[in-house]
Amino acid sequence: MKSQDIEIDGEKLKYHPRAVLQWLSMRNHPELRMSLTPSYVEISPTNICNHRCSFCALDFMKDEIHELQPEKLGHTLKELCMFNVNAVMYGGEGEPLLWKHLPTVIENYSGKGFPSIGLTTNLSVYNHDLYGIISKKCAWIKISFNAGDRRSYSVVHGVNSTVFDRVKENICKLVNFRDGSGSSTIIGAQMVVVPENKRSVDKFIKTMKYLGLDYVVIKPYSHHLETISQRYSKIFYGDFFSIKTWKRHETENFKVYIRQETAEKWDKKMRGYSKCHAVPFLWAYISSNGDISACSCHLRDKKFTLGNIHESMFHEIWMGQRRAELAEHVFNDLDVNTCRVNCRMDKVNEYLERIAHPQQCDAFI
């Protein structure tokens, strides 16, 4: 896998011009914009997690145990094919590998006609059959591995330090499954920088490179609107992400992505757009209890909850009145300055802002 084959930073809408043209032509027309379908759907199959990460954005979703019904999710995935959804990602509130139905669902609902699959995991769980499936069926797998040494890992992940070595072993197994099958699955790791792990970034990069991953991402913390813990809400990075020596580890087959611009946005609490253009049009989030939300920044806000796949079909929910009402709210009333800095759709919104208002963007002058 060559590093130039990997597209990690930025948004992917530029690869889907038809969706952008539809959005551009319909966004100002209430009746027409309801026909816009999501390009990307995030799915949280369970909110059960075996780690207690210090930076967990969704700690407020752990009050009750929830898991998706596999039959209902299967019907939903079939519907997403009809909507021409480009990609789904399994992750979210809990550890997706703890959901016992994941191997069957990925095996049965992947390949031709179905959206490409991504997976975000702490990879602390080993399952021979599951690793064989995800190493072949997933377009990409991103491992949350947030330190370069045992002690920092233990503190940040809220686990015993022995888990550090177990996950490294699991990474080796996953890479071997991928390489042995000739699969093109891209496997990388990300590290959220917080005070407890910031001194281990270089060790993290070297370790992931040694284990055979395709890339690493070094990223800042981003505070969710509903997060219970305020531990890092005032964190300030300054010039920390300008460290250029991390790039020395790059090779043709290993890429190091440093989210310096994202860190600067966090420090300055700034955005490159005046309105949210993506919600409720281009993406959706399916919670572990079956709720479909138009925005993961507002998971408990009833305005953003469109319905539940355990009660209704996806197309009925997506084309329903609640989404029409939300579209009006987002279009006319939502102040993006009250939203999460560096939200999931941040890069998409910047891109769409340039498309909608090219005369106001330096990139088009």
N, C-alpha and C positions, 0 to 999 in steps of 0.2 A: 504494500500500500504506500504510494508516494504522497508526501504532504501536500503537493499541489492539487491532488485529487479531493482534498478535504475542504469543505466550505463550512466554517464554524461561525465566524463573526458575521454580523449583519443579518439582514432579513433575506428570505428566499422568494419574496413575491416577484422579484425581477425575472424569475424563471417561469412565472405564470402570468404572462401578459394578458391572456383572455380574462382572468379573474380581475386584474387591475382595470382593464377597459370596462368591464361590467360595473365595477364599483364606481368608476369615474362618471359613467353615463347615468347611473341610477341613484347615486347617493343623495341628490337634492329632490328626489321625487318619492314621496311617501309610499305610494302604491307600488312603484317599481322596485324600490330598494328592499322590500320584503322578499323578493325573489332571489336575493343574494344568498348563496349557500356557503357554509364554512369551508375553508381550505385546509384547516388544521384543527384537530380535536385532541385535547388532553384527557386521559382517562385515569382515574384513581380507583383501582379495583378493591383496595382495602385501606382502612386508616390505621391498621395494626402495624407497629414498627418495633423492631428489636434494638434500635438505637435511640438515644435521647440527645440529639445534637443541640449544642448550646445556641446555635443560630436558627433553629427550626422556625420557619415562617408560619407554619400551620399548627402550632401548638394548641390553638383554640378549637381545633377539629377533633380532639381526642377525648371529649367528654363522654361519648358513647362509642361502642364498637360497631362498625358498619362494614359490610362487604357487598359487592355487586352480585346479583343473581346471574350466573353464567349464561343461562338461556336467554334472558332479557338482553344481556350485552351482545350475545350473538346476533339476535334480531336487529339490534341497533347497528352493529357493524355492517350487516347486509344493507341497511338503509343508507349508511354513509357511502356505500358504493354507488347507490342511485343518485346521491347528491354530488358525486365526483369529488369527494374529499380526498386531498392529496396525501395526507399523512396523519397518523395517530401516534401518541406517545403515552406509554404506560409509566406512571410515576405518582406524583401528587402527595396525598396526605400521609401515606404509610409506605412500607417497603413492599413493592409489587411482587417480589419473589416469594413472599409469605402467603400469597393468595394461591391456594392449591389448584385452582382451575386455570392458572395462567398457561401452562404448557398446552393444554387441550385447546384453549381459545386461540392462541397464536398459531398452533398447527392447523386448525380448521378454518381460520379466517385470515389467511395471508396468501400472498401470491397474486396471480393475474386477476385483475378486477377489483382487488381490495387495496385500501390505502397502504403506503409504505409504513413500516413500524419502527418506532424508536423506543428505547427503554432507559430510564434513569433509575439507578439502583445503588445501594451500598455494597452489594455483592458479598455480604457476609454469610449468605445461605448457599450451600452447595447441593445441587441435584443433577446427577449425571444426565438424565433424560432432558431436563430443562435446559442445561447448558448446550446440549447438542442441538436443540431446537432454536434457541435464541441466537446462537452463533451462526446459524444459517438463514433464519427467517427475518431477523432484524436488520434494517438498513444501518442503524447505528446503536451503540450501547454506550452510555455515559455513566461512569462510576464516580460516586460521591466519596472521595477519599481526601479528607481535609487536614492532612498533616504529613510531615516527612519523617517523623520519629514516633516511637511507641507512646511516650509520655504525652506529647501534644495530641496525638490521635485519641488517646484514652480520655483526655479532658474534654476535647471538643465534641467527640462522638458520644460521650457519656457511657462508655463501655470499658470492660477489662482490657488491659494493654495487650493481652494475648490475641485479641481480635485483629489487631494490626497485622500480625503474621499470617493469621488465617485468611484474611482478605487478599493479601499478597499471593498466597498459594492459589486462591480461587481465580485471581487474575491470570496467573500462569495457565491454569486449566482451561479457562475460557479462550485465551489466545491460542492455545494448542488445538482446541476444538475448531476454532475458526480457520487456522492455517491448515489443519489436517483435512478439512472438507473442501478447501479451495474457495471458501466463501469470500465475498467482498465486504462483509460487515465491517464498519468502521468502529473501532473501540478506543475510547479515550477516557480521561479522568478530569474532574474539576476539583478545585480547592477554593473554598470561600475563606478569604483572609480575615482573621479576627486577632485580637491581641495575643491570645493563647498559642497561636500557631505561626505567627508572622515570621519568626526566626527560622522556620523549617521549610520555607518555600523552595530553596535550592535543593535540599535533600529530597523533597517531594518530586521535583522535576526529574532528578537523576534516577530515583527509584522507579518511576513510571516508565522512563525511557528504557531502563534495564529490563523491565518486565515485558517489553515488546509492544507497548501501546502505540497508537498512531499520533496521538496529540495529548496535550494537557491544556487546561484553561485555568488561569489565575484571575479570580474575580473578587470584587468587593461585596460586602454584606448589603442587603437591601431590606429595609424594614417593611413588613406587611402591615396594612392598616389595622388588622385585628389581632396581631400578635400579642400574646399575654406578657411575655418577657420583654422588659425594656432594657435589657442588658447592653445591647449594642446600638440603641436608637440614636445615640449622640456620637457614635464613632466618627473619627475624622482621619482621612488617609494622607492628606497633603501630597508630598512628592514620592510616597512609598512605591507607587506603581510605575514610577519612571525608571526603576532599576533595570538597566539594559543588560547586565551580566547574565540574567536568566536566559537570554536569547542565545547564549553561547552553546547551549545544549541542543540546538536545532540541527537536524540533518535532513537529507532528502526524504527520509522515511519517518521523521518525527518532528512535529510542529509544536511550538510554544506560543499560546495565545495569551496576551496580557491585556486585561480590560482596563487600560488606563483612562480612556475616555469615559467609561462607565463610572469609574471611581471619582472622576472630576465632577460628573453630573450629581453623584451622591453628595459630595462635599458642598456643592453649590446649590443643591436642590433645584436643578434646572431641567427644562425640557425643550426639545426642538420643534414643538408643535403647539398649536393653540386649542385644538379639539382632539378628542379621541375619535379616530376614523375607523378603527377596527371593530369596535363593539357597537351593535350586536350583529355584525355581518360576516366577518372573515374567520372567526374561530369560536370554539365552544369548550366548556369544561364539564366533564361528567364526574360528579363527586362519588365517594364510596357508598353513599346512601341512595344513589340513583338520580339525584338532582342534576338538572342541566343548568349550568350558569353561563351567562354570556361574558363573564369576566372573573378571573380568579382573584382579583383584588377585592371583590365584593361578594364572597361566597356565602355569607350569612345575611346579605341584604336581599329582602324579598323582591325589590324592584328588578334585581338582576337574575333572579331564579325564574326560569321559564317553565319548568315542569319536571316530571320525574319519569325515567324510562321504565320503572317498575309499575307505573300506572297508565302510561300513554306511549304511543309510538313516537319515535324521534321526529318524523316529518310533521306529525300533528302539533307537536310542541314548537318546533322551529317555525312553522308557518302560522302559529297561533296569535291570538290577540295580545297576550302578555309581551311577546317580542315586539309587536307593533308599538305598544305603549312605551316600551323601553327605548326603542329607536328614537321616538320623539323626545324622551327625556334626555338621552345622550346628546342628540343633535342640538337641542335648544337650551338645556339647563345645566348639564354636567360641567363642572369646573375642574379641568384636569390638574390644576394646582392642588386639589384636595386628594388626588390619587397617589398611588405608590410610586415613588421615584424608581426608575429603571424597571418598570413593570414588564410583563411578558411581551406585550405588544409595543414596547417603546421604539424599537428599531423600525417596526412596521409603520407606526404612526409617523415617524420622521420621514420615511420613504414616501408615504401617501401625502404628507404635507407638501413635499417637493413636487409631487405629481399634480396636486390640486392647485398649488400656488407657485408655479415656477418663477414668476416675476419677482417673488420675494426671497428667492433662495440664491445664494452666491453660486451654487453649483450649476445653475442654469444661465448665468449671466455671461 
